[in-house]
Amino acid sequence: MKITYKGDYALKTILDLAGNFRSAPVAINDLSKRLDIPTKFLEQILLDLKRAGFVESRRGKIGGYSLAKEPAKITLGEVVRFIDGPIGPIACVDKQYSGCHDVESCVFRNIWSQVGNSISKIIDQVTFEDLLKRTNKANKTFNYQI
């Protein structure tokens, strides 16, 4: 499994929108600056995320982007698969793979399949609400006074 820049930016975008879930839509320029993503590239990512039903947009003066559903209903795995494709570490773990004549007897295929299943098990259980809680916990600062 390899996460591309596009995938990384898509994940960061959804996490940012998750943090603003109950707020007004977020302008693309604000997202671009906050996340340090080139605006043109972010436009493409947001169009893809909108097509997949992860985000929605509103036009106009108070327009922008917001999540189309609650952060608890979007998993890391869904977004990764949509943007970057299959999770398997090698093509032959796909059941329809036919590019190798040893596919059924290959000793490595089962191991790579287990690796892919382990990754899937983790990322399919992590929601953006979970990630938001982790982010909030990490950003808490301690204020000690004497």
Secondary structure, 3 states (H helix, E strand, C coil): CCCCHHHHHHHHHHHHHHHCCCCCCECHHHHHHHHCCCHHHHHHHHHHHHHCCCEEEECCCCCEEEECCCHHHCEHHHHHHHHHCCCCCCHHHCCCCCCCCCCCCCHHHHHHHHHHHHHHHHHCCCEHHHHHHHHHHHHCCCCCCC
